[in-house]
Amino acid sequence: MGNCCSDDGGGRAAVGGASSHGNPVNGQNDAVDLYLRSRGYHGLFSQIELSLSASDLRDRDVLSKSDPIAVIYTKGRDGALQEFGRTEVVINSLNPQWITKHTLNYHFEELQTLVFRVYDVDTQFRDIEVKMLKLEEQQFLGEAICTLAEIVTTSSRSLTLDLASREESTRSTHLRKLGQLSVHAEECFSSKTATELILRCSDLENKDLFSKSDPFLIISKKVESGITIPICKTEVLKNDLSPTWKPVYLSIQEVGSKDNPLVIECFNFNSNGKHDLIGKVEKSLSDLEKLQSTEQGEHLFVPTSVGNNHHNKVLKSRLFVDKFTESVQHTFLDYIAGGYELNFMVAIDFTGTHVLHLGQEHILTGYSRLSASNGNPRLNDSLHYIDSSGRPNAYQKAILEVGEVLQFYDTDKRFPAWGFGARPIDGPVSHCFNLNGSMSYCEVEGIQGIMTAYTSALFNVSLAGPTLFGPVINAAALVASQSLADNKQKYFVLLIITDGVITDLQETKDALVKASDLPLSILIVGVGGADFKEMESDSAVQILDADKGERLESSSMRIASRDIVQFVPFRDVQSGEISVVQSLLAELPTQFLTYMRSRDIPPNT
């Protein structure tokens, strides 16, 4: 999990978060990001410590009170339970306050379901170590289920749950109460502790033929097995053999400790992603602190081998630490605990089957002429087809995967929902219409409300075109700006789901540049069966995700203040363990923090 990057906004934002994609000046950083991801670099996590207590438990002992123990399980997407930890046994108590704490990693992008089971330990087993207890031999007192997000989004970070029988705990009504379980979450201090470093090099080797090297740094930690895991990167500096990079911020949580070995590698950037190693050093944070205090540089080296002989070639190039400071930074969860919310919005593509035009006014987004498209939604070859078996189509799946995560960060769960590129009955083509059919309001109730409105719209509009993003982005920006004017503590996330080509290139750029000053992030998910190889084209990527090129520029020559767009093709990765949509969500806390910190907005205490 990565907790560092470098730029004025993104570097600060990444404390306790994922790397901020790209650098405001250097568009090459997306290739660096791809390089990092190929080596295991991912999004934000924080360590959360859970404390448990219970009240009004059933008394299952005849001559004394129950001797309760609590067991925590994590629940996978397939419903399988995996035991995570056990508390100690509290003797003769119906209102236990367990001392044992359990630390787990909070991942914003994942739906982390927790199951808590309470047992009465029989007297004959009191002297057995808790991890050796056979739970089937103990008396079951009750079970409770919640998500980790439900706990951390409360202002007190505490949640009280009714205990019920195993059969009843999955139902939402008519529970036979068997007592209550209280769960308190505390973000570990290490999640907030960060080290700020300013690094520079001297006398770097020139790796380019017609210009100087374009160096950047990757900082990795060494684990016990000897492998290195990337945790940080700098920006790319063009044509510079004595570069000084912008500050980088390393989370102590991610590094492990100041004495853990780190590998700092200096690469020469290549646009094809095959970056040249210039040299590296291996130092701990403590070592780097000493380099700063002594103002000495450390020589870089490169591993070399002749036959079976391996050694390190020491170079003239040196690494210097110009600044080393430690501080405590506010995290994403600090803002959530202070009352900030994430408001989910969705815009769905209702354009018809697309013909791909390769002229300047059309931007290819990776769809083959033979791939499935938004054809007649009543036919099973359409991406909009509603399966009678209940299996969600690609649009529904994207809504569910994003919505099931974001819904816990919005108290009223009223979500703006739009469609675009369709012709209402006896009306002109609309490029932004309320999904619920209303002429006056765009919100629906909950994720199920979005699903219902989407299904209804399919049978009340005709698929048309062309595909315009500008109007829905402007609609989302209007909601965000109104909320900002009313001083509401909301950050908005617009999900655009599309299968086609963008035909309003400049209008979309203008809308994105304008929206970059607002509390808004935009996720664009491409659905369909294509392999998206065409996404490698610079022109297509530039409009969808500024990481791939220079920052977006409007028709009035205004530059976007930050990158607020992420694009992904909708397909499963990592053997189905986590979807691309979830990987995309991992970037949101960093974008949120970038916005807050760039405007010096502190969390409420």
N, C-alpha and C positions, 0 to 999 in steps of 0.2 A: 504494500500500500504506500503510495507516494504522498509526502507531506511537504513538498517543496517545489518552488520554481522561482524564476527571477524575472521580475519587471516591477515597476513602481506600484501598480495595482495588483497584478497577479501574484507577485512574490509575497506581498503582505497577505493577500487573500489565502495563500496556500498553507498558512500556518494552521495545522490541524485539518488540512483539506487536500483536495487533489490538485494536481498541477493546473495552472491556468493555461488554456490552450493558446499558444502563440505569444508573440511579443508585439507591442504596439508598432514597432518599427520594422522588425525583421520577420517577413512572412515565411522564412524557411523553417520556422520552428515546428510546423506540423510534421515534417519529415523526422525531426528529432522525437516528437511525440510517438510517431509510429514505431520508431526504433525502440523507444522505451517500452511501449506496450508489448512489442515482440519479446521483450526480456522480462515481462512480468510486472510492469508498472501500471498501477490502477488507481482507484479513487479514494475518497475520504473515508477514514474511520476514526472513531474515538473509543477509548476504553471506558466502559461503564461498570461501576461496582453496584451490585444489587444487595439490598438488605431486606429481610423478610420478617414478618410478624403475623400473628393470627389472633383471632378473638372468638369467643363463644363456640369453641369446638365441642363436638359430642364427647361425652364421657363414656368410654368403652370399658373401663376397668370397674370391678365390683367393689373392691375395698379401698381404692385410691382413684385419683384422676388419671387421665390419659398421659402417656409419655410421647409427645409428638415429635416427629421428624418431617422436614420438608424436602422434597426431591424436585429438582428443576430439569425439565426436558426442553430441547429445541425440536420444533416440528418442521420437517422438510415440505417442499411443495407437493411431494407425493403422499403426504400424510404420515410418513414414517417418523417415529419418535426416537430421539437419541438422548440418553441421559447426559446432563451437563454437570450436575453437581448435587451434593447433599449437605444439609445443615447438620449440626450436632443434635443429639436427643435432649430435649428439655424434660426433666422429671416432674411428674405430678403437676401438670399445668394445662388449663384449657384456654389460656391466653398467652402463649409463648412469644418471646422476643428472642429470635435466634441470633447468636453472635457471629456465626460463620458468614463471611461475605463471599460473593461470587463475582468474578470479573469476566466480562465478555466484551467482544468488539461490536460496537454499533456501526452498522453500514446503512447509510441513508437510502441507498438505491434498492435495498432488499426488504422484502416483507418478512420480518423476523418474528415468527410465532413462538411463544413460550407457553409451556404447560407446567403447572405447579400441582403436585400431588402431596397430600399430607397423610401420614400413617401414624398409628399408635403402635409403638414398639413394645412387644411383649416383655414382661419383667425378666424372663429367663435369658433375653438377649442383650441386657443392658451393658454388659462388660465386653461385648464384641465391637470391634472397630466399625464405624458407621458404613464404610465402603464395603465391608464384608457382609453386611446384613442382607438376607434374602427377603426382598420386599413382599414376595408372595406369602411369606410366613407372618407378615404383620397385618394389623387390621387397618383397612382403608377408611380414612375419615372424610375425604373430599378432594375435589379437583377444581381448578380454575384455569382459564385460558385467556391470554391477551397477546397483543403484539408489543414489541419493545418500543415502537413509535408511540403507542398509546400512553406509555409511562413517561417518556421523555418530553412529550408535548404538553403535559400538565404544568402549571406554573410552579407547583411544589415538587414536581418530578416524583410524585407519589400517586399510587393507584390502589384503591380498595376493591377487591373482587369477592363476589359471593362464591363460597365453596358449594359444590353440588356433586351428585354421583357421576360416574363416568358417562353414563348414558344421557344424563341431563345436561352436562356441561357444554355440549355442542349446540344446545337449543337456547333461544333467546328469551323464552317466556315460560312461566309456570315452573320455576326452579324450586325444588325443595331445599331450603337453606340448611346448610350443615356447618354454619359458621362463616367467618370472613377471613380473607388473607390480604394483607397489605404489603405492597412492594414499593420500595423506595430506590430510585436510581441516582447515583452520584457520579458525575464525570470525573475521572481520575485527573489529578493535578498534572501528571506527565503529559496529558493530552493538550495542555495549555502552555507548556514551557517550550520556548523556542530559542534557538541560537541564530543570530544574524551575522552573516559573514560577507565581507567584501574581498573577493579573490582576484588576483592578477597574475599574469605570467610575463616572463621576459625571455627574449632570444628564442622564440619558437621557430621550429623548422618550417621552411616554406614547402608546402605539399602541392601547390598549384603551379602550372606551367607558365601561364600568362599573367598571373596576378599573385598577390600574397594569400596566405591561408585565411580561411574563414573559421576561426576557432570557437568552440563551445565546450563546456565541461559537463560531465555526468558524474554525480557522486553516488556511490553504491556502498552498502554495508556488507561485511563478510559474516556469514552465518557459520555455525559449527561444522557443517558438512564441507565448508571451504568454498561454496559457490557465492557469487555476489548478487545482490538484489538492488536494482536501481531505486533510489529514493529522491533524487533531485537532479535538476538540469538548470543550466544557465541559458541565456539568450545566445544567438549566433552573432558574432561581431565580424563584419566583412573587412577583408584586406588589412589584417592587423596581426603583427607578430609580437606585439607587446600589449596584449589586451588587458583592460580592467573591466570586469563584468559588474552589472548592477547587483545590489544585495541579494543574497539567497537566504532563505529562512528554513532551518532544519528543526523539525520537531524532535525533542529529546525522546518522546515516546517511540518514534520510528527508529531512531538510531539505537535505542536500547539503553546506553549509558555513555558517559563521556570517554570511557576507556575502550569502548568497542572499536575494532579496526574498521576504517573506511578506506575505500579505493576511489581516488579522484582521477578520472581519465580526461585527457584533453584530446578532442577530435577536430579534424578539419571537415567542415560541412560539405557534402556533395548532394546535389538535387536528386540524384537517383536513390538516395537513402543508404548508399554504401560509403559510410564516413571513414576517413583515414585516421588511425590512431597516431597522434603526434607523440604522446608520452603520458606517463601516469606517476602518481605517488601513492603510498599507503600510509595513512596517518589517522589517529583517533582525534576526537574533538579536543581532548586534552593536549595532544601534540600540536594541533592547529593553534590553540590558545597560546602555547609557548612560542610558536613561530611569530605570532603577532606581537607578543611582548618583547621578544628579542630583535624583531624587525629583520630576521634572517629568512632567506629563501631556501626552499628544498628543491634539489635537483630532480628533474623528471627522469624516468627510465623507460626503456622498452624491453620486453622479453625477447630474447634471441636464442637460437639453437643451431648448433653445428653437429650434425649426426645425432648422437644420443646425449650430447652435452647441452644443458640448458642453463643460461645465466641471464642476468639483467645488464643491459648496456646503459650506463649513466650518460645523460645528455647534458649539454651546456644549458639547456632551457631550465628555468626555475619557476616554482610556484611561491607566491607571497600572500600572506594574509594581512590585508590592510585594516580590517576591522573585525573584532570578535566581541559580541555582546550577547548577554542572555536576558530574556524578559518573559513575562507572562502575557499572552495574547487572548483576546476574546475569541471564542469559538462559535461555530454555527449554532450549537445547542444553547449557548448563552443567550443568543438572540431569540431563539424559540422559547426558552424559559421566561424571557422578558416580555413575551406577548406577540412577537412577530409571527405572521402566518404566511404560508404559501398557498396561493389561490390558483387552482387548476382551470385552464381554459382549453377548448378543443375546437379545431376547424377541420372539416371533412371534405375531401375532394369528391364532387358529384359530377365531374366531367365525364363525357362518354368515351368510347373507344378512340384512342389517339392514333393519328398518323404522324410519324416523326419527320419534322422538317429540320433540315440541317443548315438553314440560312442563319443570318446574323440575329434575326429576331426570335429564334427559338434556341433554347438551351437544352441539350440532351441530358437527361438525368439517369440514364442507364437502363432503359427498358427496351427489350428486344421486340421487334414487330411480331414475333411469334409468342411472346409471353402473355400470360393472363392479364386482362385489363378490365376497366370499368364498363363492361358490356351490360346487356340486359340483366338486371339484378334477379330476375326470375329464372335465369338459366345458370346451371351449376358451373359454367366456365367463367362466370363473372366474379371479380374480387368482392363485389357487394352481395353475392348470393347468401341468403339466409338459410342455413341448413336446418331441416326439420328435426334432425337428431340433437340439435342444441349446440353442436360444435361451432365455436365462434369463427367468423371469417377474419381476414387479416386486419381489417379496420377495427373490428370489435376486440380482437386480441391486443392490439396496440393500446386502445382506450383502457382496457382492463389492466394491463401491465403497468401503465403509467399511473392510472387513477388509483389503483389499490395501494400504491405507495404514498401519493400526494394527499389523499383524502384525510389522513390523520393530522395533517398540518393546517387544516382549515376547519374552524369551529362550526360555521353554519352549513358547510358542505353544499353551497349553492354555486353551481359552476356555469359560467357563460359557455354557450355551445353554438357554433355556426356551421353552415354548409356553404359551399361555393361552387360555381360552374354548373348550376342547374336551372331549369325553367319551371317555375311553379305552374300549376294548372291555369291555362289561359293568361299567362303573363310572360313578360320578357325574361331573358336570361339574367340571373342574379349572381353576382360575384361575392356576395356576403349576405346571407339570410339567416334569420334565427331558426335554429334547428327544431325548436318546439312549435313552430308555426305561428307564433305570436308576432304581431306587428309592433309591439311596444316594449317587450322585454326579452332578454336573451338567456336568462338563467334557467337551469333545471335543477331538480332536487337529487343530489347524489350521483354516484356512478351509474346506478340503475336508471336514473332519469335521463342520462346521456344515451344509454343503450336504447331505451324506449323511444326517445325522440328521434334517434338515428333510424331505427326500424320503421317508424311511422313516416319519416320524410321520404324513405325509399319508395313508398307507394303513393306519394302525393306530389312528387316532382318528376320531371323528365331529365335524364342526364343530357348535358349539353357541353358547353365549352366557350372559349378557350380556358386554359388554366392560368388564373391570375392570383398571385399571393398578396399583392399590395393592399387590396381592400380589407382582407381579414387581419393583416398585420396592423393596419391603421385602426381597425375596430378594437383590437386588443390594447393598442397603445392608448386609445381614448379612455378605456376602462382604467388602465394603470395611472394615467395622468389625473383623472378625476379622483382616484383614491389618494394619490400623492397630495393633491390640493386640499383634500379633507383631512390631511395628517393621519391617515390610517396606517397601521403597521402591517402592511401587506406587500408581498413580493409575488409577482404573477409569472406563471409558466404556461405558455401557449404551445399546444401540441398540434402541428399541422400534419395530416396524413394524406399522402398523395400518391398517385400512380403514374403521373404524367410529366409533361414538359412545361417549363415556365415560359410564358409568352409576354410577360411585363417586366423585363429585365431591369430597366432603369427605374420604373415605379417601385419595384420591390427594393432596390438599393436605397431609394429615397426614404421609403418607409422604415427600413432597418436602421439607417443612420439616425433618423429622428427618434426612433425608439431606444437607441443605445443610451440615452440620457435618463431613461425611466427604469423603475424597478421591475424589469421584465426580462425573461429569457425565452427563447424560441427553440423548440425541438421540431425538426422536420424529419418525418419517417417516410421512407419510400417503400411502398408495398408492391408485390408482384414477384414473378418467378425469375426475373433476370439476374445476372451475376454482377451487374453494376460496374463492369470494367470501364465503362465510359466515364465513370466518376473521376478517373485519373486526369481528365482534361481540365486544364487550368481554368478555362472560361466557365465551365459548369460549377466547379467547386467555389470559385471566387464569390459567386452570388449566394450560394447556400451556406458556406462556412468560411469566414474570413481567415481562418487559420491557414488555409491552403495558399493564400496569396497576401497581397498587401491589404491593409485595412480598407473597408468599404468607403467609397466616396460617392456623395450625392450629386445630382445634376447641377447643384449650386456650388460645387467644389468643397462642400463641408465633409470632414472626415469623421467617421464613427468614433465615439469616445471609448468604446470597448467592444469586444466581440460578444454578442449575445446569442449567436446562432450555432446550433450543432445539427449536423445531418447524419443519418444512418440509413442504410437499407435494412429492412426488417427481415432478419433471419437469425436463427439460433447459432450460438458459438459455444466454445468450451464444452463440447459434448452435451449440450442442452442444459448445463448446470445454471447458466445465467444468459439471458437474452441480450441482444444488442440494445434494446430499449432500456434495460436496467443498467447496462454499461453507460449509456447516455445520461441517465439520471445521476450517475456518480459525479458528473461535472457540476451539477446545480449548486451544491453548497459553496463551491469555490466562486461561481459567478455571483451568488448572493453576497458572499463576503467581500468580493471585489467591489461591488456596488456600495456596500455599507462603509467600507474602510476608505474608499476613494472620496467619500463625502463626509468622513469623520463622524459617522452616525454610531454612537455607542449603544449597546444593548441596555434596556431598562433593567434596573436592579430592584 
